[in-house]
């Protein structure tokens, strides 16, 4: 009996210790995934190399298959074009076309019966082929009305044209400047020691045309004070150049350069130098000048 009580007491104490050890611990976890969720990271694509291939373009056009002919014709084509229509067009007079046979490159044939005239009132016969393909040869059965009847054969087809290639960067080519040495043109003295004392105010300087062409006249003071009012230049082609408002007083060493007009051809015949209006006598001493050209 005492042993039974001892066992019961032990069981009660054990259950109490187990109850005290219960901590009510729990764990909960969850996960979520999705496709196509927006992101703030930028997407970078490389466009330096295009994935689009440059392929030839196809263009449709009417192609002349032979020179004008008459009667029966046998055409062997060397064209790479793919034809889908045939046209028989009058070139002169009248031609009767009864039958046309088309042989393709793969050996198949297509026959067309026309039995029609081509002339000024009905200038062309046109028909479509069964498919668009390369043609090996064309046989035409026809006859001409008289000697002047002729016709010409055309085909409507597609030609392969090369597409433009992408632009290629060409670096600039440096072109160094070319040095042009100055052209030396010597100065030719046409008159020296000119003065206007005892004249009506003008001096004439004859120019030898064998001296060549010049671009500029130079009047230079040699001594004293010399007033230059007007200068006239006559050229060999009849052209005259006049400078009315010069009004310049030259001292020794001072120069007056006058560019010549291109219309004169630069081949001078005479130079007139005025110190006044050219009609008033000069009674006083004046300075001296020289006239040269270069």
Residue frames relative to the residue before (quaternion, step in Angstrom):
aa qw qx qy qz dx dy dz
X 1.0000 0.0000 0.0000 0.0000 0.00 0.00 0.00
X 0.6577 0.4963 -0.3029 0.4789 3.54 0.96 -0.85
X 0.6250 0.5300 -0.3443 0.4582 3.59 1.05 -0.67
X 0.6382 0.5273 -0.3335 0.4511 3.58 1.01 -0.78
X 0.6472 0.5117 -0.3229 0.4638 3.59 0.98 -0.79
X 0.6368 0.5361 -0.3282 0.4465 3.53 1.03 -0.79
X 0.6529 0.5106 -0.3113 0.4649 3.58 0.98 -0.85
X 0.6578 0.5071 -0.3189 0.4567 3.61 0.93 -0.88
X 0.6514 0.5134 -0.3214 0.4570 3.59 0.95 -0.82
X 0.6412 0.5295 -0.3245 0.4507 3.58 1.00 -0.77
X 0.6554 0.5131 -0.3123 0.4579 3.58 0.99 -0.85
X 0.6468 0.5203 -0.3241 0.4538 3.60 1.00 -0.83
X 0.6671 0.4929 -0.3057 0.4676 3.60 0.91 -0.85
X 0.6474 0.5249 -0.3266 0.4457 3.63 0.98 -0.75
X 0.6653 0.4925 -0.3168 0.4632 3.58 0.95 -0.84
X 0.6240 0.5378 -0.3450 0.4499 3.59 1.09 -0.67
X 0.6688 0.4969 -0.3090 0.4586 3.61 0.94 -0.82
X 0.6274 0.5212 -0.3403 0.4679 3.56 1.09 -0.70
X 0.6499 0.5161 -0.3263 0.4525 3.59 0.97 -0.80
X 0.6527 0.5059 -0.3211 0.4636 3.57 1.03 -0.72
X 0.6747 0.5122 -0.3000 0.4386 3.64 1.08 -0.57
X 0.5190 0.6408 -0.4241 0.3745 3.68 1.22 -0.16
X 0.1422 -0.8284 0.5401 0.0420 3.64 -0.58 1.17
X 0.3687 -0.7535 0.4751 0.2659 3.69 1.25 -0.02
X 0.2313 0.7923 -0.5274 0.2015 3.70 0.95 0.82
X 0.0268 0.7904 -0.6107 0.0399 3.63 -0.97 0.93
X 0.1665 -0.7758 0.6037 0.0770 3.64 -1.22 0.60
X 0.0116 -0.7942 0.6066 -0.0330 3.58 -0.92 0.96
X 0.0378 0.7963 -0.6006 0.0616 3.60 -0.85 0.98
X 0.0082 -0.7840 0.6208 -0.0035 3.56 -1.15 0.67
X 0.1142 -0.7760 0.6175 0.0587 3.59 -1.23 0.52
X 0.0903 -0.7909 0.6047 0.0274 3.57 -1.14 0.74
X 0.0070 -0.7849 0.6193 -0.0189 3.56 -0.88 0.94
X 0.0093 0.7843 -0.6202 0.0072 3.57 -1.21 0.58
X 0.3720 -0.7091 0.5577 0.2184 3.55 -1.23 0.59
X 0.8094 0.2710 -0.1984 0.4818 3.57 -1.09 0.74
X 0.3200 0.7504 -0.5212 0.2508 3.58 1.12 0.48
X 0.4839 -0.6700 0.4631 0.3202 3.66 -0.77 0.95
X 0.1151 -0.7821 0.6106 0.0474 3.53 -1.10 0.73
X 0.4601 -0.6930 0.4896 0.2615 3.55 -1.13 0.60
X 0.5235 0.6234 -0.4239 0.3970 3.60 1.25 -0.06
X 0.4043 -0.7348 0.4775 0.2620 3.70 -0.63 1.01
X 0.3618 -0.7035 0.5728 0.2147 3.51 -1.21 0.67
X 0.1438 -0.8029 0.5773 0.0373 3.59 -0.72 1.07
X 0.0619 -0.7861 0.6149 0.0115 3.54 -0.85 1.02
X 0.3661 -0.7272 0.5447 0.2010 3.56 -1.05 0.79
X 0.0950 -0.8223 0.5608 0.0146 3.58 -0.48 1.23
X 0.3834 0.7442 -0.4849 0.2533 3.58 1.14 0.25
X 0.7719 0.2377 -0.1342 0.5742 3.56 1.05 -0.64
X 0.2910 -0.7796 0.5323 0.1555 3.56 -0.49 1.21
X 0.3714 -0.7297 0.5315 0.2171 3.53 -1.06 0.80
X 0.5416 0.6126 -0.4056 0.4086 3.58 1.29 -0.09
X 0.3166 -0.7594 0.5386 0.1815 3.57 -0.67 1.07
X 0.3991 -0.6872 0.5505 0.2558 3.56 -1.08 0.72
X 0.0259 -0.8220 0.5672 -0.0444 3.51 -0.32 1.29
X 0.5890 -0.5732 0.4142 0.3912 3.59 -1.11 0.50
X 0.3870 -0.6980 0.5532 0.2388 3.54 -1.17 0.64
X 0.3309 -0.7314 0.5666 0.1861 3.56 -1.16 0.65
X 0.0356 -0.8056 0.5910 -0.0224 3.56 -0.74 1.07
X 0.2973 -0.7538 0.5616 0.1673 3.56 -0.99 0.88
X 0.1440 0.7847 -0.5883 0.1317 3.57 -0.95 0.89
X 0.4817 -0.6228 0.5239 0.3250 3.55 -1.29 0.38
X 0.1383 -0.8011 0.5821 0.0179 3.55 -0.82 1.10
X 0.3801 -0.6979 0.5564 0.2428 3.57 -0.91 0.92
X 0.2484 -0.8094 0.5215 0.1060 3.57 -0.68 1.13
X 0.8021 -0.0273 0.0294 0.5958 3.62 1.17 -0.39
X 0.5840 -0.5438 0.4661 0.3820 3.52 -1.35 0.25
X 0.6725 -0.4812 0.3450 0.4441 3.64 -1.19 0.33
X 0.0263 -0.7918 0.6084 -0.0461 3.56 -1.02 0.91
X 0.2401 -0.7561 0.5896 0.1517 3.55 -1.30 0.14
X 0.7879 0.3032 -0.2336 0.4824 3.55 -1.26 0.50
X 0.7760 -0.2563 0.2345 0.5265 3.56 -1.09 -0.80
X 0.0614 -0.8024 0.5936 0.0054 3.57 -1.09 0.71
X 0.1198 -0.7550 0.6425 0.0541 3.52 -1.21 0.76
X 0.0610 -0.8248 0.5617 -0.0230 3.58 -0.34 1.29
X 0.1063 -0.7505 0.6497 0.0583 3.55 -0.92 0.99
X 0.2395 -0.8166 0.5165 0.0948 3.55 -0.51 1.22
X 0.2007 -0.7685 0.5994 0.0993 3.53 -1.11 0.83
X 0.4640 0.7095 -0.4270 0.3146 3.58 1.29 0.03
X 0.4013 -0.7012 0.5407 0.2345 3.56 -1.17 0.66
X 0.4876 0.6857 -0.4251 0.3336 3.58 1.27 -0.08
X 0.3611 -0.6885 0.5850 0.2310 3.53 -1.26 0.54
X 0.2115 -0.8130 0.5366 0.0794 3.57 -0.54 1.22
X 0.0795 -0.7913 0.6031 0.0613 3.54 -1.20 0.63
X 0.7620 0.1914 -0.1582 0.5980 3.61 1.31 -0.02
X 0.1820 -0.7497 0.6271 0.1079 3.55 -1.25 0.59
X 0.0683 -0.7845 0.6160 0.0210 3.56 -1.02 0.87
X 0.1336 -0.7473 0.6476 0.0664 3.56 -1.00 0.95
X 0.0493 -0.8351 0.5451 -0.0549 3.55 -0.46 1.26
X 0.4952 -0.6687 0.4733 0.2892 3.55 -0.97 0.92
X 0.2158 -0.7729 0.5862 0.1113 3.55 -0.96 0.94
X 0.7655 -0.1588 0.1087 0.6140 3.59 1.10 -0.72
X 0.8275 0.2095 -0.1544 0.4975 3.55 -1.18 0.56
X 0.5531 -0.5769 0.4736 0.3702 3.56 -1.15 -0.75
X 0.0570 -0.7841 0.6180 0.0045 3.57 -1.04 0.88
X 0.2755 -0.7448 0.5875 0.1559 3.55 -1.08 0.82
X 0.1129 -0.7885 0.6041 0.0250 3.59 -0.70 1.14
X 0.1680 -0.8224 0.5394 0.0667 3.55 -0.54 1.19
X 0.8269 -0.0272 0.0853 0.5552 3.60 0.79 -0.93
X 0.0932 -0.7686 0.6317 0.0405 3.57 -1.17 0.75
X 0.0809 -0.7796 0.6205 0.0229 3.56 -0.94 0.97
X 0.1301 -0.7936 0.5939 0.0263 3.56 -0.81 1.10
X 0.1131 -0.7810 0.6127 0.0431 3.56 -0.84 1.04
X 0.3000 -0.7696 0.5430 0.1510 3.56 -0.76 1.10
X 0.6795 -0.5102 0.3445 0.3991 3.56 -1.28 0.30
X 0.6775 0.4806 -0.3064 0.4650 3.61 1.11 -0.52
X 0.6340 -0.5699 0.3158 0.4167 3.60 1.29 0.16
X 0.5620 0.5935 -0.4048 0.4099 3.62 1.16 -0.25
X 0.2584 -0.7736 0.5665 0.1175 3.55 -1.24 0.54
X 0.1019 -0.7442 0.6533 0.0948 3.51 -1.38 0.36
X 0.1491 -0.7985 0.5813 0.0475 3.57 -0.79 1.05
X 0.0791 -0.7859 0.6133 0.0049 3.55 -0.98 0.93
X 0.1888 -0.7651 0.6085 0.0933 3.57 -0.82 1.03
X 0.1373 -0.8262 0.5454 0.0328 3.58 -0.64 1.15
X 0.0489 0.8296 -0.5558 -0.0218 3.60 0.67 -1.16
X 0.5258 0.6058 -0.4203 0.4242 3.56 0.82 1.06
X 0.4471 -0.6600 0.5408 0.2684 3.51 -1.36 0.44
X 0.1275 -0.7215 0.6686 0.1270 3.53 -1.29 0.53
X 0.2061 0.7581 -0.5846 0.2027 3.55 -0.67 1.17
X 0.7878 -0.3164 0.2213 0.4799 3.57 -1.21 -0.37
X 0.6954 0.4540 -0.2816 0.4806 3.61 1.06 -0.68
X 0.7656 0.1523 -0.0944 0.6178 3.59 1.13 -0.63
X 0.1122 -0.8898 0.4370 0.0685 3.57 0.48 1.23
X 0.8337 0.1096 -0.0523 0.5387 3.65 1.06 -0.37
X 0.1998 -0.7132 0.6580 0.1363 3.50 -1.40 0.51
X 0.0010 0.8177 -0.5726 0.0585 3.56 -0.77 1.01
X 0.0675 0.7899 -0.6055 0.0696 3.57 -0.96 0.89
X 0.4566 -0.6848 0.5092 0.2517 3.55 -1.26 0.57
X 0.4197 -0.6766 0.5465 0.2598 3.54 -1.21 0.60
X 0.6674 -0.5191 0.3564 0.3977 3.55 -1.27 0.40
X 0.7944 -0.0228 0.0575 0.6043 3.56 1.09 -0.70
X 0.5108 -0.6071 0.5011 0.3456 3.54 -1.30 0.18
X 0.2614 0.7611 -0.5382 0.2505 3.57 -0.39 1.25
X 0.5922 -0.5464 0.4481 0.3873 3.54 -1.32 0.23
X 0.2676 -0.7733 0.5633 0.1148 3.54 -0.98 0.97
X 0.3627 -0.7396 0.5323 0.1955 3.55 -0.94 0.96
X 0.7945 -0.1557 0.1387 0.5703 3.59 0.80 -0.97
X 0.2103 -0.7489 0.6171 0.1190 3.54 -1.33 0.44
X 0.1433 -0.7732 0.6151 0.0568 3.58 -0.89 1.02
X 0.0709 -0.7989 0.5972 -0.0060 3.57 -0.79 1.07
X 0.1639 -0.7554 0.6289 0.0830 3.54 -0.93 0.98
X 0.2588 0.7686 -0.5410 0.2226 3.55 -0.52 1.17
X 0.1950 -0.7534 0.6146 0.1290 3.51 -1.35 0.07
X 0.3820 -0.7265 0.5315 0.2093 3.55 -1.19 0.64
X 0.3634 -0.6915 0.5790 0.2335 3.53 -1.13 0.72
X 0.7962 0.0274 -0.0677 0.6006 3.55 -0.08 1.29
X 0.6790 -0.5134 0.3523 0.3889 3.55 -1.30 -0.10
X 0.7043 0.4958 -0.2733 0.4284 3.57 1.12 -0.48
X 0.4910 0.6699 -0.4396 0.3418 3.60 1.19 0.04
X 0.1744 0.7698 -0.5965 0.1457 3.60 -0.73 1.06
X 0.1300 -0.7785 0.6114 0.0570 3.54 -1.27 0.47
X 0.2586 -0.7462 0.5946 0.1508 3.54 -1.32 0.33
X 0.3096 -0.7643 0.5478 0.1410 3.57 -1.07 0.84
X 0.0621 -0.7802 0.6224 0.0003 3.54 -0.99 0.98
X 0.1551 -0.7651 0.6153 0.1097 3.54 -1.26 0.45
X 0.2803 -0.7348 0.5897 0.1835 3.54 -1.01 0.82
X 0.1655 0.8099 -0.5393 0.1608 3.54 -0.54 1.15
X 0.4971 -0.6296 0.5157 0.3009 3.48 -1.39 -0.05
X 0.1558 -0.7689 0.6159 0.0717 3.51 -0.96 0.97
X 0.4063 -0.6962 0.5369 0.2490 3.53 -1.06 0.75
X 0.0593 -0.7968 0.6013 -0.0081 3.53 -0.59 1.19
X 0.4852 -0.6793 0.4673 0.2911 3.53 -0.92 0.88
X 0.3991 -0.7030 0.5393 0.2359 3.53 -0.94 0.94
X 0.5743 -0.5936 0.4183 0.3780 3.58 -1.08 0.56
X 0.4155 -0.6995 0.5288 0.2418 3.52 -0.99 0.87
X 0.6079 -0.5532 0.3995 0.4060 3.59 -1.13 0.45
X 0.5900 -0.5973 0.3947 0.3732 3.58 -1.06 0.64
X 0.2543 -0.7494 0.5978 0.1277 3.51 -1.10 0.81
X 0.4240 -0.7143 0.4966 0.2518 3.55 -0.76 1.01
X 0.1065 -0.7768 0.6198 0.0340 3.53 -0.85 1.04
X 0.3402 -0.7462 0.5256 0.2264 3.60 -0.48 1.09
X 0.5558 -0.6139 0.4288 0.3611 3.59 -1.02 0.68
X 0.3394 -0.7293 0.5650 0.1838 3.52 -1.06 0.86
X 0.3587 -0.7477 0.5204 0.2036 3.54 -0.67 1.08
X 0.1127 -0.7770 0.6183 0.0355 3.52 -0.82 1.06
X 0.2782 -0.7776 0.5333 0.1832 3.59 -0.30 1.16
X 0.5447 -0.6172 0.4428 0.3553 3.59 -1.02 0.67
X 0.3644 -0.7211 0.5521 0.2061 3.52 -1.06 0.83
X 0.3634 -0.7473 0.5172 0.2049 3.54 -0.68 1.08
X 0.1217 -0.7736 0.6201 0.0461 3.52 -0.84 1.05
X 0.3142 -0.7621 0.5273 0.2057 3.58 -0.38 1.13
X 0.5422 -0.6220 0.4423 0.3514 3.60 -1.00 0.70
X 0.3963 -0.7063 0.5390 0.2315 3.52 -1.06 0.83
X 0.3108 -0.7657 0.5376 0.1677 3.54 -0.61 1.14
X 0.0278 -0.7846 0.6190 -0.0219 3.53 -0.78 1.09
X 0.3268 -0.7800 0.4932 0.2037 3.61 -0.33 1.15
X 0.4459 -0.6671 0.5327 0.2690 3.54 -1.22 0.60
X 0.1832 -0.7819 0.5918 0.0697 3.55 -0.86 1.07
X 0.3143 -0.7430 0.5620 0.1824 3.58 -0.76 1.05
X 0.2173 -0.7997 0.5524 0.0895 3.56 -0.71 1.14
X 0.7817 -0.0726 0.0556 0.6169 3.61 1.12 -0.62
X 0.0772 -0.7925 0.6047 0.0199 3.58 -1.08 0.79
X 0.8094 0.2622 -0.2020 0.4851 3.57 -1.15 0.68
X 0.2996 0.7570 -0.5304 0.2363 3.60 1.03 0.67
X 0.1028 0.7527 -0.6491 0.0392 3.58 -1.08 0.82
X 0.4596 -0.7300 0.4597 0.2109 3.54 -1.18 0.60
X 0.3916 0.7271 -0.4895 0.2801 3.64 1.19 0.16
X 0.8267 0.1938 -0.1754 0.4982 3.55 -0.91 1.01
X 0.6200 0.5101 -0.3605 0.4748 3.62 1.22 0.26
X 0.5727 -0.5633 0.4541 0.3854 3.56 -1.32 -0.07
X 0.7035 -0.4932 0.2571 0.4424 3.57 1.19 0.46
X 0.7409 0.3233 -0.2392 0.5379 3.60 1.17 0.35
X 0.1693 -0.7580 0.6251 0.0776 3.50 -1.30 0.62
X 0.2489 -0.7633 0.5831 0.1242 3.56 -1.04 0.88
X 0.1092 -0.7767 0.6194 0.0345 3.55 -0.94 0.98
X 0.2436 -0.7699 0.5756 0.1293 3.58 -0.55 1.18
X 0.2072 -0.7840 0.5790 0.0841 3.56 -1.00 0.91
X 0.3661 -0.7155 0.5560 0.2119 3.55 -0.82 1.04
X 0.3930 -0.7506 0.4806 0.2260 3.59 -0.59 1.13
X 0.5667 0.5975 -0.3889 0.4130 3.58 1.20 -0.30
X 0.5441 0.6202 -0.4017 0.3975 3.58 1.25 -0.23
X 0.5491 -0.6420 0.3839 0.3728 3.58 1.24 -0.28
X 0.6525 -0.5161 0.4061 0.3783 3.51 -1.35 -0.31
X 0.1297 -0.7822 0.6078 0.0431 3.54 -1.14 0.77
X 0.3458 -0.7408 0.5407 0.1981 3.55 -1.28 0.38
X 0.8028 0.1683 -0.0633 0.5685 3.61 1.18 -0.47
X 0.2290 -0.7216 0.6361 0.1489 3.54 -1.22 0.71
X 0.1118 -0.7890 0.6019 0.0524 3.58 -1.03 0.82
X 0.1090 -0.7476 0.6537 0.0445 3.54 -0.96 1.04
X 0.0421 -0.8250 0.5622 -0.0392 3.59 -0.63 1.16
X 0.4333 -0.6980 0.5121 0.2506 3.55 -0.97 0.94
X 0.2142 -0.7892 0.5674 0.0967 3.55 -0.98 0.95
X 0.7937 -0.0994 0.0973 0.5922 3.57 0.96 -0.86
X 0.8186 0.2617 -0.1844 0.4769 3.54 -1.27 0.44
X 0.5584 -0.5470 0.4870 0.3896 3.50 -1.32 -0.60
X 0.0054 -0.8066 0.5897 -0.0401 3.57 -0.64 1.10
X 0.2160 -0.7836 0.5721 0.1099 3.55 -0.69 1.12
X 0.1409 -0.7656 0.6252 0.0558 3.56 -0.92 1.01
X 0.1524 -0.8243 0.5427 0.0534 3.58 -0.54 1.21
X 0.8107 -0.0447 0.0723 0.5793 3.61 0.88 -0.86
X 0.1106 -0.7688 0.6270 0.0597 3.55 -1.24 0.63
X 0.0869 -0.7797 0.6194 0.0299 3.56 -0.97 0.93
X 0.1088 -0.7808 0.6143 0.0345 3.56 -1.05 0.88
X 0.1224 -0.7742 0.6185 0.0554 3.56 -0.88 1.01
X 0.2493 -0.7858 0.5558 0.1071 3.53 -0.90 1.04
X 0.6652 -0.5314 0.3605 0.3810 3.53 -1.28 0.40
X 0.6880 0.4743 -0.2904 0.4661 3.61 1.11 -0.53
X 0.6380 -0.5578 0.3175 0.4255 3.60 1.29 0.21
X 0.5369 0.6248 -0.4095 0.3920 3.59 1.22 -0.20
X 0.1619 -0.7796 0.6003 0.0760 3.58 -1.11 0.78
X 0.1321 -0.7666 0.6260 0.0549 3.54 -1.05 0.89
X 0.0534 -0.8164 0.5743 -0.0292 3.58 -0.71 1.14
X 0.1058 -0.7478 0.6529 0.0571 3.54 -1.06 0.90
X 0.2013 -0.8413 0.4955 0.0787 3.56 -0.11 1.36
X 0.8017 0.3084 -0.1405 0.4924 3.57 0.79 -0.96
X 0.1169 0.7942 -0.5839 0.1209 3.57 0.59 1.11
X 0.1238 0.8551 -0.4996 0.0627 3.58 0.82 -1.13
X 0.4220 0.6869 -0.4660 0.3645 3.54 0.71 1.13
X 0.2168 -0.7554 0.6063 0.1221 3.58 -0.96 0.93
X 0.1954 -0.8078 0.5516 0.0715 3.54 -0.64 1.18
X 0.2217 -0.7358 0.6292 0.1164 3.52 -1.03 0.93
X 0.6893 -0.4591 0.3231 0.4579 3.62 -1.16 0.24
X 0.8007 0.2616 -0.2247 0.4898 3.56 -0.84 1.03
X 0.6076 0.5448 -0.3685 0.4453 3.62 1.16 -0.34
X 0.1871 -0.7953 0.5725 0.0691 3.57 -1.06 0.82
X 0.1669 -0.7366 0.6478 0.1003 3.51 -1.35 0.51
X 0.1139 -0.8094 0.5756 0.0235 3.59 -0.45 1.26
X 0.0971 -0.7933 0.6011 0.0067 3.57 -0.90 1.02
X 0.2941 -0.7520 0.5601 0.1850 3.65 -0.52 1.12
X 0.3833 -0.7234 0.5324 0.2153 3.55 -1.04 0.81
X 0.5118 -0.6371 0.4840 0.3130 3.56 -1.15 0.70
X 0.5164 -0.6465 0.4675 0.3111 3.55 -1.09 0.76
X 0.5809 0.6109 -0.3782 0.3824 3.61 1.14 -0.57
X 0.6469 0.5398 -0.3278 0.4274 3.57 1.14 -0.49
X 0.4481 -0.7022 0.4516 0.3197 3.56 1.20 -0.22
X 0.4495 -0.7427 0.4027 0.2902 3.58 1.37 0.15
X 0.5810 0.5324 -0.3974 0.4701 3.62 1.21 0.26
X 0.1583 -0.8471 0.5050 0.0481 3.57 -0.06 1.36
X 0.2580 -0.7512 0.5882 0.1520 3.52 -1.32 0.52
X 0.8052 -0.0749 0.0853 0.5821 3.61 0.99 -0.82
X 0.1564 -0.7510 0.6356 0.0864 3.54 -1.23 0.73
X 0.1203 -0.7781 0.6145 0.0490 3.58 -0.91 1.00
X 0.1173 -0.7895 0.6020 0.0234 3.56 -0.80 1.14
X 0.1373 -0.8071 0.5736 0.0275 3.60 -0.74 1.12
X 0.2234 -0.7506 0.6044 0.1461 3.53 -1.15 0.77
X 0.7621 0.1076 -0.0994 0.6306 3.60 1.36 -0.22
X 0.7871 -0.2984 0.2134 0.4959 3.60 -1.08 -0.66
X 0.5428 -0.6461 0.3859 0.3729 3.59 1.27 -0.13
X 0.7104 0.4117 -0.2602 0.5081 3.60 1.27 0.06
X 0.6458 0.5210 -0.3168 0.4596 3.59 1.20 -0.40
X 0.4224 -0.7147 0.4891 0.2674 3.62 -0.67 1.04
X 0.3162 -0.7255 0.5846 0.1786 3.55 -1.13 0.79
X 0.1287 -0.8355 0.5338 0.0206 3.59 -0.47 1.27
X 0.6984 0.4254 -0.2713 0.5077 3.60 1.21 -0.21
X 0.6015 -0.5674 0.4214 0.3724 3.52 -1.26 0.48
X 0.1327 -0.7687 0.6216 0.0718 3.55 -1.11 0.75
X 0.6121 -0.5339 0.4246 0.4001 3.50 -1.30 0.14
X 0.4364 -0.6730 0.5293 0.2767 3.54 -1.34 -0.01
X 0.1089 -0.7758 0.6199 0.0434 3.54 -1.18 0.72
X 0.2714 -0.7138 0.6118 0.2061 3.52 -1.36 0.22
X 0.2270 -0.7512 0.6063 0.1289 3.56 -1.21 0.61
X 0.0638 0.7895 -0.6047 0.0835 3.57 -0.79 1.06
X 0.2123 -0.7632 0.5980 0.1220 3.57 -1.31 0.23
X 0.0310 0.7821 -0.6221 0.0204 3.54 -1.21 0.60
